[in-house]
Amino acid sequence: MQYKIHVIDVKNNLKNYIWLLEDTRTNEVIVVDPTEAKLVTDFCETHQLHLKQIWLTHWHPDHTNGVEGLLAEQNILVYGPRDELSKIPYLSNPLQHDYHFFFNDLKIEVIATPGHTLGHITYFIEEIDSLFCGDTLFAMGCGRLFEGTAEQMYHSLNRLAALPIQTKVYCTHEYTLSNAEFALTIEPHNVVLQERFEQVKMLRESDQITLPSTIELELETNPFLRTENAEEFARIRSLKDQF
């Protein structure tokens, strides 16, 4: 397989993951939302990878703290949301909805997903059925509404829900178990959700990652993707905030 996806477990309180996408022909790699520069640098050195691009989904520090350290070592293209340029001053390639760009011969599509922050974007790669979605869509959950409205997030999630069902979902936090526990309070009789909860519980008991998910699995088990309208979404999001 020409392209390979790696993960770094940051092991911080926010349970961040850093995703890397490698072109195995060239040993070049991109990094998504680097929390810490040293973790990325060490990983690249260990696996003899050359960092070529940085992709940012939004401005929050746990997604951008490593950028300056990585740029101090070499000149790297930094892609991220144009609407958050004031908060991410080192963006070399500002992006907005429906833009596309390339990592070698791989085409990356940009999808605007405001809600968690106003400028949040996600990266969809049809050729390898992959979505890097930051803090918009989580396994059985979604991001908190720090800047946007419930209506914005509802429409953002619908955009992602419309992607091909085989799309793998690479979000940036290991929140799956607590999300599953909450989801069961909304849909206690959802058999697929019950089964997924048991699988996730086993994985976390052995300290294993629960990602990636898929769009198909999220459509079956994620209460936020199963709401009928923005009002229902807002009600469930409010319940999750107090969970």
CYANA upper distance limits for C-alpha pairs under 8 A (distance plus 0.5 A):
  1 MET  CA     24 THR  CA      8.18
  2 GLN  CA     23 ASP  CA      6.40
  2 GLN  CA     24 THR  CA      5.79
  2 GLN  CA     25 ARG  CA      6.94
  3 TYR  CA     21 LEU  CA      7.30
  3 TYR  CA     22 GLU  CA      5.99
  3 TYR  CA     23 ASP  CA      5.29
  3 TYR  CA     24 THR  CA      6.36
  3 TYR  CA    128 ILE  CA      8.30
  4 LYS  CA     21 LEU  CA      6.30
  4 LYS  CA     22 GLU  CA      5.61
  4 LYS  CA     23 ASP  CA      7.19
  4 LYS  CA     24 THR  CA      7.38
  5 ILE  CA     19 TRP  CA      7.48
  5 ILE  CA     20 LEU  CA      6.15
  5 ILE  CA     21 LEU  CA      5.07
  5 ILE  CA     22 GLU  CA      6.68
  6 HIS  CA     19 TRP  CA      6.34
  6 HIS  CA     20 LEU  CA      5.52
  6 HIS  CA     21 LEU  CA      6.87
  6 HIS  CA     22 GLU  CA      8.15
  7 VAL  CA     17 TYR  CA      7.02
  7 VAL  CA     18 ILE  CA      6.20
  7 VAL  CA     19 TRP  CA      5.18
  7 VAL  CA     20 LEU  CA      6.66
  8 ILE  CA     17 TYR  CA      6.15
  8 ILE  CA     18 ILE  CA      5.52
  8 ILE  CA     19 TRP  CA      6.95
  8 ILE  CA     39 LEU  CA      8.02
  8 ILE  CA     40 VAL  CA      8.35
  9 ASP  CA     15 LYS  CA      8.08
  9 ASP  CA     16 ASN  CA      7.04
  9 ASP  CA     17 TYR  CA      5.38
  9 ASP  CA     18 ILE  CA      7.12
 10 VAL  CA     15 LYS  CA      7.25
 10 VAL  CA     16 ASN  CA      6.01
 10 VAL  CA     17 TYR  CA      6.27
 10 VAL  CA     18 ILE  CA      7.58
 10 VAL  CA     35 THR  CA      7.89
 10 VAL  CA     36 GLU  CA      8.32
 10 VAL  CA     39 LEU  CA      8.15
 11 LYS  CA     15 LYS  CA      6.26
 11 LYS  CA     16 ASN  CA      7.36
 12 ASN  CA     16 ASN  CA      7.05
 14 LEU  CA    173 HIS  CA      7.50
 15 LYS  CA    173 HIS  CA      5.78
 15 LYS  CA    174 GLU  CA      5.87
 15 LYS  CA    175 TYR  CA      7.93
 16 ASN  CA     35 THR  CA      8.01
 16 ASN  CA     62 ASP  CA      8.01
 16 ASN  CA    172 THR  CA      6.03
 16 ASN  CA    173 HIS  CA      5.03
 16 ASN  CA    174 GLU  CA      7.14
 17 TYR  CA    171 CYS  CA      8.39
 17 TYR  CA    172 THR  CA      5.42
 17 TYR  CA    173 HIS  CA      6.21
 17 TYR  CA    174 GLU  CA      7.85
 18 ILE  CA     31 VAL  CA      7.60
 18 ILE  CA     32 VAL  CA      6.57
 18 ILE  CA     33 ASP  CA      6.65
 18 ILE  CA     34 PRO  CA      6.22
 18 ILE  CA     35 THR  CA      7.43
 18 ILE  CA    172 THR  CA      7.19
 19 TRP  CA     31 VAL  CA      6.37
 19 TRP  CA     32 VAL  CA      5.77
 19 TRP  CA     33 ASP  CA      7.98
 19 TRP  CA    170 TYR  CA      8.26
 19 TRP  CA    172 THR  CA      8.31
 20 LEU  CA     29 VAL  CA      6.94
 20 LEU  CA     30 ILE  CA      6.01
 20 LEU  CA     31 VAL  CA      4.96
 20 LEU  CA     32 VAL  CA      6.72
 21 LEU  CA     29 VAL  CA      5.91
 21 LEU  CA     30 ILE  CA      5.78
 21 LEU  CA     31 VAL  CA      7.09
 22 GLU  CA     27 ASN  CA      6.90
 22 GLU  CA     28 GLU  CA      6.29
 22 GLU  CA     29 VAL  CA      4.76
 22 GLU  CA     30 ILE  CA      7.13
 22 GLU  CA     49 LEU  CA      8.43
 23 ASP  CA     27 ASN  CA      6.10
 23 ASP  CA     28 GLU  CA      5.95
 23 ASP  CA     29 VAL  CA      6.67
 24 THR  CA     28 GLU  CA      7.75
 27 ASN  CA     48 GLN  CA      7.69
 27 ASN  CA     49 LEU  CA      5.56
 27 ASN  CA     50 HIS  CA      6.69
 28 GLU  CA     49 LEU  CA      6.16
 28 GLU  CA     50 HIS  CA      5.15
 28 GLU  CA     51 LEU  CA      6.41
 28 GLU  CA     52 LYS  CA      6.66
 29 VAL  CA     49 LEU  CA      6.86
 29 VAL  CA     50 HIS  CA      6.39
 29 VAL  CA     51 LEU  CA      5.46
 29 VAL  CA     52 LYS  CA      6.25
 29 VAL  CA     53 GLN  CA      7.59
 30 ILE  CA     51 LEU  CA      6.34
 30 ILE  CA     52 LYS  CA      6.16
 30 ILE  CA     53 GLN  CA      5.16
 30 ILE  CA     54 ILE  CA      6.16
 30 ILE  CA     55 TRP  CA      7.76
 30 ILE  CA    103 PHE  CA      8.43
 31 VAL  CA     40 VAL  CA      8.36
 31 VAL  CA     51 LEU  CA      7.99
 31 VAL  CA     53 GLN  CA      7.04
 31 VAL  CA     54 ILE  CA      5.52
 31 VAL  CA     55 TRP  CA      6.67
 32 VAL  CA     54 ILE  CA      6.51
 32 VAL  CA     55 TRP  CA      5.24
 32 VAL  CA     56 LEU  CA      6.41
 32 VAL  CA     57 THR  CA      8.27
 32 VAL  CA    132 PHE  CA      8.21
 33 ASP  CA     54 ILE  CA      7.92
 33 ASP  CA     55 TRP  CA      6.72
 33 ASP  CA     56 LEU  CA      5.48
 33 ASP  CA     57 THR  CA      7.21
 33 ASP  CA     62 ASP  CA      8.34
 33 ASP  CA     63 HIS  CA      4.87
 33 ASP  CA     64 THR  CA      6.31
 33 ASP  CA    134 GLY  CA      8.14
 33 ASP  CA    172 THR  CA      8.47
 34 PRO  CA     40 VAL  CA      7.68
 34 PRO  CA     54 ILE  CA      8.37
 34 PRO  CA     62 ASP  CA      8.30
 34 PRO  CA     63 HIS  CA      6.13
 34 PRO  CA     64 THR  CA      6.29
 34 PRO  CA     65 ASN  CA      7.28
 34 PRO  CA     66 GLY  CA      5.61
 34 PRO  CA     67 VAL  CA      6.97
 35 THR  CA     61 PRO  CA      7.90
 35 THR  CA     62 ASP  CA      5.55
 35 THR  CA     63 HIS  CA      5.52
 35 THR  CA     64 THR  CA      6.28
 35 THR  CA     65 ASN  CA      5.66
 35 THR  CA     66 GLY  CA      5.52
 35 THR  CA     67 VAL  CA      8.44
 36 GLU  CA     40 VAL  CA      7.42
 36 GLU  CA     65 ASN  CA      6.44
 36 GLU  CA     66 GLY  CA      4.58
 36 GLU  CA     67 VAL  CA      8.27
 37 ALA  CA     41 THR  CA      6.65
 37 ALA  CA     65 ASN  CA      8.07
 37 ALA  CA     66 GLY  CA      4.57
 37 ALA  CA     67 VAL  CA      7.04
 37 ALA  CA     68 GLU  CA      8.32
 37 ALA  CA     69 GLY  CA      5.84
 37 ALA  CA     70 LEU  CA      5.98
 38 LYS  CA     42 ASP  CA      6.36
 38 LYS  CA     66 GLY  CA      8.20
 38 LYS  CA     69 GLY  CA      8.32
 39 LEU  CA     43 PHE  CA      6.63
 40 VAL  CA     44 CYS  CA      6.66
 41 THR  CA     45 GLU  CA      6.68
 41 THR  CA     70 LEU  CA      8.01
 42 ASP  CA     46 THR  CA      6.57
 43 PHE  CA     47 HIS  CA      6.69
 44 CYS  CA     48 GLN  CA      6.04
 44 CYS  CA     49 LEU  CA      5.12
 44 CYS  CA     50 HIS  CA      7.06
 44 CYS  CA     51 LEU  CA      7.78
 45 GLU  CA     49 LEU  CA      6.91
 51 LEU  CA     76 ILE  CA      7.93
 52 LYS  CA     76 ILE  CA      6.32
 52 LYS  CA     77 LEU  CA      7.41
 53 GLN  CA     76 ILE  CA      6.14
 53 GLN  CA     77 LEU  CA      5.47
 53 GLN  CA     78 VAL  CA      6.53
 53 GLN  CA     79 TYR  CA      7.98
 53 GLN  CA    103 PHE  CA      8.32
 54 ILE  CA     67 VAL  CA      8.29
 54 ILE  CA     76 ILE  CA      7.56
 54 ILE  CA     77 LEU  CA      6.73
 54 ILE  CA     78 VAL  CA      5.24
 54 ILE  CA     79 TYR  CA      6.52
 55 TRP  CA     78 VAL  CA      6.58
 55 TRP  CA     79 TYR  CA      5.31
 55 TRP  CA     80 GLY  CA      6.41
 56 LEU  CA     63 HIS  CA      7.54
 56 LEU  CA     64 THR  CA      7.56
 56 LEU  CA     78 VAL  CA      8.05
 56 LEU  CA     79 TYR  CA      6.57
 56 LEU  CA     80 GLY  CA      5.15
 56 LEU  CA     81 PRO  CA      7.82
 57 THR  CA     63 HIS  CA      8.18
 57 THR  CA     80 GLY  CA      6.53
 57 THR  CA     81 PRO  CA      7.23
 57 THR  CA    120 HIS  CA      6.11
 57 THR  CA    121 ILE  CA      5.55
 57 THR  CA    122 THR  CA      6.36
 57 THR  CA    123 TYR  CA      8.48
 57 THR  CA    133 CYS  CA      7.63
 57 THR  CA    134 GLY  CA      6.04
 57 THR  CA    135 ASP  CA      8.43
 58 HIS  CA     63 HIS  CA      7.60
 58 HIS  CA     64 THR  CA      8.46
 58 HIS  CA     80 GLY  CA      7.49
 58 HIS  CA     81 PRO  CA      7.04
 58 HIS  CA     84 GLU  CA      7.73
 58 HIS  CA    117 THR  CA      7.49
 58 HIS  CA    119 GLY  CA      7.18
 58 HIS  CA    120 HIS  CA      5.40
 58 HIS  CA    121 ILE  CA      7.26
 58 HIS  CA    134 GLY  CA      8.06
 59 TRP  CA     63 HIS  CA      7.30
 59 TRP  CA     64 THR  CA      6.86
 59 TRP  CA     84 GLU  CA      7.17
 59 TRP  CA     87 LYS  CA      6.65
 59 TRP  CA     88 ILE  CA      6.58
 60 HIS  CA     64 THR  CA      6.92
 61 PRO  CA     65 ASN  CA      5.62
 66 GLY  CA     70 LEU  CA      6.85
 67 VAL  CA     71 LEU  CA      6.67
 68 GLU  CA     72 ALA  CA      6.60
 68 GLU  CA     90 TYR  CA      8.49
 69 GLY  CA     73 GLU  CA      7.39
 70 LEU  CA     74 GLN  CA      7.27
 70 LEU  CA     76 ILE  CA      8.46
 71 LEU  CA     75 ASN  CA      6.20
 71 LEU  CA     76 ILE  CA      6.74
 77 LEU  CA     91 LEU  CA      8.34
 77 LEU  CA     92 SER  CA      6.45
 77 LEU  CA     93 ASN  CA      7.47
 78 VAL  CA     90 TYR  CA      7.70
 78 VAL  CA     91 LEU  CA      5.61
 78 VAL  CA     92 SER  CA      5.69
 78 VAL  CA     93 ASN  CA      6.43
 79 TYR  CA     91 LEU  CA      6.49
 79 TYR  CA     92 SER  CA      6.92
 79 TYR  CA     93 ASN  CA      5.23
 79 TYR  CA     94 PRO  CA      6.37
 79 TYR  CA     95 LEU  CA      7.32
 80 GLY  CA     84 GLU  CA      8.48
 80 GLY  CA     91 LEU  CA      6.85
 80 GLY  CA     93 ASN  CA      7.19
 80 GLY  CA     94 PRO  CA      5.85
 80 GLY  CA     95 LEU  CA      6.21
 80 GLY  CA    121 ILE  CA      8.01
 81 PRO  CA     85 LEU  CA      7.37
 81 PRO  CA     94 PRO  CA      6.06
 81 PRO  CA     95 LEU  CA      5.49
 81 PRO  CA     96 GLN  CA      6.60
 81 PRO  CA    119 GLY  CA      6.38
 81 PRO  CA    120 HIS  CA      6.95
 81 PRO  CA    121 ILE  CA      6.58
 82 ARG  CA     94 PRO  CA      4.87
 82 ARG  CA     95 LEU  CA      5.51
 82 ARG  CA     96 GLN  CA      6.44
 82 ARG  CA    119 GLY  CA      7.84
 83 ASP  CA     96 GLN  CA      8.09
 83 ASP  CA    118 LEU  CA      8.08
 83 ASP  CA    119 GLY  CA      5.45
 84 GLU  CA     88 ILE  CA      6.65
 84 GLU  CA    118 LEU  CA      8.48
 84 GLU  CA    119 GLY  CA      6.15
 85 LEU  CA     89 PRO  CA      6.09
 85 LEU  CA     91 LEU  CA      7.38
 85 LEU  CA     94 PRO  CA      7.86
 95 LEU  CA     99 TYR  CA      6.91
 95 LEU  CA    110 VAL  CA      7.76
 96 GLN  CA    110 VAL  CA      7.14
 96 GLN  CA    111 ILE  CA      7.93
 96 GLN  CA    112 ALA  CA      7.02
 96 GLN  CA    121 ILE  CA      7.98
 97 HIS  CA    110 VAL  CA      6.01
 97 HIS  CA    111 ILE  CA      5.44
 97 HIS  CA    112 ALA  CA      5.24
 97 HIS  CA    121 ILE  CA      8.08
 98 ASP  CA    109 GLU  CA      7.05
 98 ASP  CA    110 VAL  CA      5.92
 98 ASP  CA    111 ILE  CA      6.54
 98 ASP  CA    112 ALA  CA      8.28
 99 TYR  CA    109 GLU  CA      6.69
 99 TYR  CA    110 VAL  CA      5.86
 99 TYR  CA    111 ILE  CA      8.41
100 HIS  CA    107 LYS  CA      7.29
100 HIS  CA    108 ILE  CA      5.92
100 HIS  CA    109 GLU  CA      5.01
100 HIS  CA    110 VAL  CA      6.34
101 PHE  CA    107 LYS  CA      6.42
101 PHE  CA    108 ILE  CA      5.91
101 PHE  CA    109 GLU  CA      7.40
102 PHE  CA    106 LEU  CA      5.89
102 PHE  CA    107 LYS  CA      5.19
102 PHE  CA    108 ILE  CA      6.28
103 PHE  CA    107 LYS  CA      7.20
103 PHE  CA    108 ILE  CA      7.92
106 LEU  CA    125 ILE  CA      8.12
106 LEU  CA    127 GLU  CA      7.88
107 LYS  CA    125 ILE  CA      6.90
107 LYS  CA    126 GLU  CA      8.37
107 LYS  CA    127 GLU  CA      8.16
108 ILE  CA    123 TYR  CA      6.83
108 ILE  CA    124 PHE  CA      6.35
108 ILE  CA    125 ILE  CA      5.50
108 ILE  CA    126 GLU  CA      8.27
109 GLU  CA    123 TYR  CA      6.28
109 GLU  CA    124 PHE  CA      5.59
109 GLU  CA    125 ILE  CA      6.76
110 VAL  CA    121 ILE  CA      7.15
110 VAL  CA    122 THR  CA      6.40
110 VAL  CA    123 TYR  CA      5.56
110 VAL  CA    124 PHE  CA      6.92
111 ILE  CA    121 ILE  CA      6.12
111 ILE  CA    122 THR  CA      5.71
111 ILE  CA    123 TYR  CA      6.88
111 ILE  CA    124 PHE  CA      7.78
111 ILE  CA    159 ARG  CA      8.49
112 ALA  CA    119 GLY  CA      7.77
112 ALA  CA    120 HIS  CA      6.79
112 ALA  CA    121 ILE  CA      4.95
112 ALA  CA    122 THR  CA      6.91
112 ALA  CA    156 SER  CA      7.75
113 THR  CA    119 GLY  CA      7.88
113 THR  CA    120 HIS  CA      5.86
113 THR  CA    121 ILE  CA      5.68
113 THR  CA    122 THR  CA      7.17
113 THR  CA    136 THR  CA      7.29
113 THR  CA    152 GLN  CA      8.34
113 THR  CA    153 MET  CA      7.53
113 THR  CA    155 HIS  CA      8.46
113 THR  CA    156 SER  CA      5.03
113 THR  CA    157 LEU  CA      7.85
113 THR  CA    159 ARG  CA      8.37
114 PRO  CA    118 LEU  CA      5.22
114 PRO  CA    119 GLY  CA      6.03
114 PRO  CA    120 HIS  CA      5.51
114 PRO  CA    121 ILE  CA      7.62
114 PRO  CA    136 THR  CA      8.46
114 PRO  CA    148 GLY  CA      6.79
114 PRO  CA    152 GLN  CA      6.48
114 PRO  CA    153 MET  CA      6.63
114 PRO  CA    156 SER  CA      6.84
115 GLY  CA    120 HIS  CA      7.81
115 GLY  CA    136 THR  CA      7.88
115 GLY  CA    143 GLY  CA      8.36
115 GLY  CA    144 ARG  CA      8.35
115 GLY  CA    145 LEU  CA      6.08
115 GLY  CA    146 PHE  CA      7.84
115 GLY  CA    147 GLU  CA      6.86
115 GLY  CA    148 GLY  CA      4.47
115 GLY  CA    149 THR  CA      6.28
115 GLY  CA    150 ALA  CA      7.43
115 GLY  CA    152 GLN  CA      5.82
115 GLY  CA    153 MET  CA      4.86
115 GLY  CA    156 SER  CA      7.82
116 HIS  CA    120 HIS  CA      7.44
116 HIS  CA    135 ASP  CA      7.26
116 HIS  CA    136 THR  CA      6.80
116 HIS  CA    143 GLY  CA      6.06
116 HIS  CA    144 ARG  CA      6.02
116 HIS  CA    145 LEU  CA      5.07
116 HIS  CA    146 PHE  CA      5.81
116 HIS  CA    147 GLU  CA      6.49
116 HIS  CA    148 GLY  CA      6.45
116 HIS  CA    153 MET  CA      7.74
117 THR  CA    145 LEU  CA      7.64
117 THR  CA    146 PHE  CA      6.53
117 THR  CA    147 GLU  CA      5.30
117 THR  CA    148 GLY  CA      6.28
118 LEU  CA    147 GLU  CA      6.25
118 LEU  CA    148 GLY  CA      5.91
120 HIS  CA    136 THR  CA      8.27
121 ILE  CA    133 CYS  CA      7.91
121 ILE  CA    134 GLY  CA      8.43
122 THR  CA    131 LEU  CA      7.65
122 THR  CA    132 PHE  CA      6.30
122 THR  CA    133 CYS  CA      5.14
122 THR  CA    134 GLY  CA      7.18
123 TYR  CA    131 LEU  CA      6.15
123 TYR  CA    132 PHE  CA      5.61
123 TYR  CA    133 CYS  CA      6.98
124 PHE  CA    129 ASP  CA      8.26
124 PHE  CA    130 SER  CA      6.42
124 PHE  CA    131 LEU  CA      4.98
124 PHE  CA    132 PHE  CA      7.02
125 ILE  CA    129 ASP  CA      6.42
125 ILE  CA    130 SER  CA      5.74
125 ILE  CA    131 LEU  CA      6.83
126 GLU  CA    130 SER  CA      7.04
126 GLU  CA    167 THR  CA      8.39
129 ASP  CA    164 PRO  CA      8.39
129 ASP  CA    166 GLN  CA      7.09
129 ASP  CA    167 THR  CA      4.98
129 ASP  CA    168 LYS  CA      6.46
130 SER  CA    167 THR  CA      5.77
130 SER  CA    168 LYS  CA      5.27
130 SER  CA    169 VAL  CA      6.82
130 SER  CA    170 TYR  CA      7.86
131 LEU  CA    167 THR  CA      7.15
131 LEU  CA    168 LYS  CA      6.54
131 LEU  CA    169 VAL  CA      5.62
131 LEU  CA    170 TYR  CA      6.40
132 PHE  CA    169 VAL  CA      6.96
132 PHE  CA    170 TYR  CA      5.39
132 PHE  CA    171 CYS  CA      6.55
133 CYS  CA    137 LEU  CA      6.67
133 CYS  CA    169 VAL  CA      7.58
133 CYS  CA    170 TYR  CA      6.75
133 CYS  CA    171 CYS  CA      5.72
133 CYS  CA    172 THR  CA      8.06
134 GLY  CA    170 TYR  CA      8.18
134 GLY  CA    171 CYS  CA      5.57
134 GLY  CA    172 THR  CA      5.77
135 ASP  CA    142 CYS  CA      7.39
135 ASP  CA    143 GLY  CA      5.56
135 ASP  CA    171 CYS  CA      7.00
135 ASP  CA    172 THR  CA      6.98
135 ASP  CA    173 HIS  CA      8.24
136 THR  CA    142 CYS  CA      5.96
136 THR  CA    143 GLY  CA      5.51
136 THR  CA    153 MET  CA      8.23
136 THR  CA    156 SER  CA      8.28
136 THR  CA    157 LEU  CA      7.81
136 THR  CA    171 CYS  CA      8.44
137 LEU  CA    141 GLY  CA      6.83
137 LEU  CA    142 CYS  CA      4.99
137 LEU  CA    143 GLY  CA      6.96
137 LEU  CA    157 LEU  CA      7.33
137 LEU  CA    171 CYS  CA      7.21
138 PHE  CA    142 CYS  CA      5.35
138 PHE  CA    143 GLY  CA      7.51
138 PHE  CA    171 CYS  CA      6.25
138 PHE  CA    172 THR  CA      8.44
138 PHE  CA    173 HIS  CA      8.09
138 PHE  CA    175 TYR  CA      7.92
138 PHE  CA    176 THR  CA      7.86
139 ALA  CA    169 VAL  CA      8.47
139 ALA  CA    171 CYS  CA      8.08
139 ALA  CA    175 TYR  CA      7.88
139 ALA  CA    176 THR  CA      5.89
139 ALA  CA    179 ASN  CA      7.71
139 ALA  CA    211 LEU  CA      8.13
139 ALA  CA    213 SER  CA      6.71
139 ALA  CA    218 GLU  CA      7.23
139 ALA  CA    222 ASN  CA      7.67
140 MET  CA    176 THR  CA      7.02
140 MET  CA    179 ASN  CA      6.01
140 MET  CA    180 ALA  CA      6.46
140 MET  CA    183 ALA  CA      7.30
140 MET  CA    218 GLU  CA      6.64
140 MET  CA    221 THR  CA      6.60
140 MET  CA    222 ASN  CA      4.54
140 MET  CA    223 PRO  CA      7.32
140 MET  CA    224 PHE  CA      8.14
141 GLY  CA    176 THR  CA      8.12
141 GLY  CA    179 ASN  CA      6.02
141 GLY  CA    180 ALA  CA      8.44
141 GLY  CA    183 ALA  CA      8.37
141 GLY  CA    222 ASN  CA      6.53
141 GLY  CA    223 PRO  CA      7.76
141 GLY  CA    224 PHE  CA      6.93
142 CYS  CA    224 PHE  CA      7.46
144 ARG  CA    237 ARG  CA      8.26
144 ARG  CA    241 ASP  CA      8.13
145 LEU  CA    149 THR  CA      6.95
145 LEU  CA    150 ALA  CA      7.55
145 LEU  CA    153 MET  CA      8.18
148 GLY  CA    152 GLN  CA      6.78
148 GLY  CA    153 MET  CA      7.60
149 THR  CA    153 MET  CA      6.90
150 ALA  CA    154 TYR  CA      6.48
150 ALA  CA    230 ALA  CA      6.85
150 ALA  CA    231 GLU  CA      8.27
150 ALA  CA    233 PHE  CA      7.36
150 ALA  CA    234 ALA  CA      5.82
150 ALA  CA    237 ARG  CA      8.47
151 GLU  CA    155 HIS  CA      6.80
151 GLU  CA    230 ALA  CA      5.61
151 GLU  CA    231 GLU  CA      8.23
151 GLU  CA    234 ALA  CA      8.20
152 GLN  CA    156 SER  CA      6.63
153 MET  CA    157 LEU  CA      6.55
154 TYR  CA    158 ASN  CA      6.79
154 TYR  CA    224 PHE  CA      8.47
154 TYR  CA    229 ASN  CA      8.04
154 TYR  CA    230 ALA  CA      6.13
154 TYR  CA    233 PHE  CA      7.05
155 HIS  CA    159 ARG  CA      6.83
155 HIS  CA    230 ALA  CA      8.46
156 SER  CA    160 LEU  CA      7.15
157 LEU  CA    161 ALA  CA      6.52
157 LEU  CA    224 PHE  CA      8.44
157 LEU  CA    225 LEU  CA      7.11
158 ASN  CA    162 ALA  CA      6.72
158 ASN  CA    225 LEU  CA      7.59
159 ARG  CA    163 LEU  CA      7.66
160 LEU  CA    215 ILE  CA      8.35
161 ALA  CA    215 ILE  CA      6.86
161 ALA  CA    219 LEU  CA      7.60
161 ALA  CA    225 LEU  CA      7.46
163 LEU  CA    167 THR  CA      7.42
163 LEU  CA    215 ILE  CA      7.72
164 PRO  CA    215 ILE  CA      7.68
165 ILE  CA    214 THR  CA      7.31
165 ILE  CA    215 ILE  CA      5.33
165 ILE  CA    216 GLU  CA      5.04
166 GLN  CA    214 THR  CA      6.58
166 GLN  CA    215 ILE  CA      6.83
166 GLN  CA    216 GLU  CA      6.86
167 THR  CA    214 THR  CA      5.96
167 THR  CA    215 ILE  CA      6.16
167 THR  CA    216 GLU  CA      8.30
168 LYS  CA    212 PRO  CA      6.40
168 LYS  CA    213 SER  CA      6.18
168 LYS  CA    214 THR  CA      4.85
168 LYS  CA    215 ILE  CA      7.12
169 VAL  CA    211 LEU  CA      8.01
169 VAL  CA    212 PRO  CA      5.67
169 VAL  CA    213 SER  CA      5.40
169 VAL  CA    214 THR  CA      5.63
169 VAL  CA    215 ILE  CA      7.15
170 TYR  CA    211 LEU  CA      7.09
170 TYR  CA    212 PRO  CA      5.55
170 TYR  CA    213 SER  CA      7.45
171 CYS  CA    211 LEU  CA      8.24
171 CYS  CA    212 PRO  CA      7.94
174 GLU  CA    209 ILE  CA      7.79
174 GLU  CA    210 THR  CA      7.72
174 GLU  CA    211 LEU  CA      8.44
175 TYR  CA    179 ASN  CA      6.57
176 THR  CA    180 ALA  CA      6.52
176 THR  CA    200 VAL  CA      7.72
176 THR  CA    210 THR  CA      7.32
177 LEU  CA    181 GLU  CA      6.79
177 LEU  CA    197 PHE  CA      7.61
177 LEU  CA    200 VAL  CA      6.66
177 LEU  CA    201 LYS  CA      6.99
177 LEU  CA    204 ARG  CA      8.08
178 SER  CA    182 PHE  CA      6.80
179 ASN  CA    183 ALA  CA      6.53
180 ALA  CA    184 LEU  CA      6.73
180 ALA  CA    193 LEU  CA      8.05
180 ALA  CA    196 ARG  CA      8.43
180 ALA  CA    197 PHE  CA      6.24
181 GLU  CA    185 THR  CA      7.45
181 GLU  CA    197 PHE  CA      7.86
182 PHE  CA    186 ILE  CA      7.42
182 PHE  CA    240 LYS  CA      7.39
182 PHE  CA    243 PHE  CA      7.55
183 ALA  CA    187 GLU  CA      6.67
183 ALA  CA    188 PRO  CA      8.25
183 ALA  CA    193 LEU  CA      8.33
183 ALA  CA    221 THR  CA      8.09
183 ALA  CA    222 ASN  CA      7.29
183 ALA  CA    223 PRO  CA      6.52
184 LEU  CA    188 PRO  CA      5.08
184 LEU  CA    189 HIS  CA      8.33
184 LEU  CA    190 ASN  CA      8.20
184 LEU  CA    193 LEU  CA      7.64
184 LEU  CA    194 GLN  CA      7.82
186 ILE  CA    223 PRO  CA      7.52
187 GLU  CA    193 LEU  CA      8.48
187 GLU  CA    223 PRO  CA      8.00
188 PRO  CA    194 GLN  CA      8.19
189 HIS  CA    194 GLN  CA      8.26
190 ASN  CA    194 GLN  CA      6.77
190 ASN  CA    221 THR  CA      8.08
191 VAL  CA    195 GLU  CA      6.77
192 VAL  CA    196 ARG  CA      6.63
192 VAL  CA    220 GLU  CA      7.42
192 VAL  CA    221 THR  CA      7.14
193 LEU  CA    197 PHE  CA      6.57
193 LEU  CA    220 GLU  CA      7.87
193 LEU  CA    221 THR  CA      5.54
194 GLN  CA    198 GLU  CA      7.04
195 GLU  CA    199 GLN  CA      6.93
196 ARG  CA    200 VAL  CA      6.59
197 PHE  CA    201 LYS  CA      6.55
198 GLU  CA    202 MET  CA      6.84
199 GLN  CA    203 LEU  CA      6.83
200 VAL  CA    204 ARG  CA      6.66
200 VAL  CA    210 THR  CA      6.81
201 LYS  CA    205 GLU  CA      6.60
202 MET  CA    206 SER  CA      7.12
203 LEU  CA    207 ASP  CA      6.75
203 LEU  CA    208 GLN  CA      5.48
203 LEU  CA    209 ILE  CA      7.27
203 LEU  CA    210 THR  CA      7.11
204 ARG  CA    208 GLN  CA      5.92
204 ARG  CA    209 ILE  CA      7.55
204 ARG  CA    210 THR  CA      8.01
213 SER  CA    217 LEU  CA      7.16
213 SER  CA    218 GLU  CA      7.71
214 THR  CA    218 GLU  CA      6.75
215 ILE  CA    219 LEU  CA      6.61
216 GLU  CA    220 GLU  CA      6.99
217 LEU  CA    221 THR  CA      6.66
217 LEU  CA    222 ASN  CA      8.37
218 GLU  CA    222 ASN  CA      5.38
218 GLU  CA    225 LEU  CA      7.57
219 LEU  CA    225 LEU  CA      6.46
219 LEU  CA    226 ARG  CA      7.10
220 GLU  CA    226 ARG  CA      8.36
222 ASN  CA    226 ARG  CA      7.03
223 PRO  CA    227 THR  CA      7.05
223 PRO  CA    236 ILE  CA      8.46
224 PHE  CA    233 PHE  CA      6.68
224 PHE  CA    236 ILE  CA      7.83
224 PHE  CA    237 ARG  CA      8.25
227 THR  CA    232 GLU  CA      6.44
227 THR  CA    233 PHE  CA      6.22
228 GLU  CA    232 GLU  CA      7.08
228 GLU  CA    233 PHE  CA      8.20
229 ASN  CA    233 PHE  CA      6.84
230 ALA  CA    234 ALA  CA      6.55
231 GLU  CA    235 ARG  CA      6.82
232 GLU  CA    236 ILE  CA      6.89
233 PHE  CA    237 ARG  CA      6.54
234 ALA  CA    238 SER  CA      6.57
235 ARG  CA    239 LEU  CA      6.89
236 ILE  CA    240 LYS  CA      6.70
237 ARG  CA    241 ASP  CA      6.75
238 SER  CA    242 GLN  CA      7.20
239 LEU  CA    243 PHE  CA      6.70
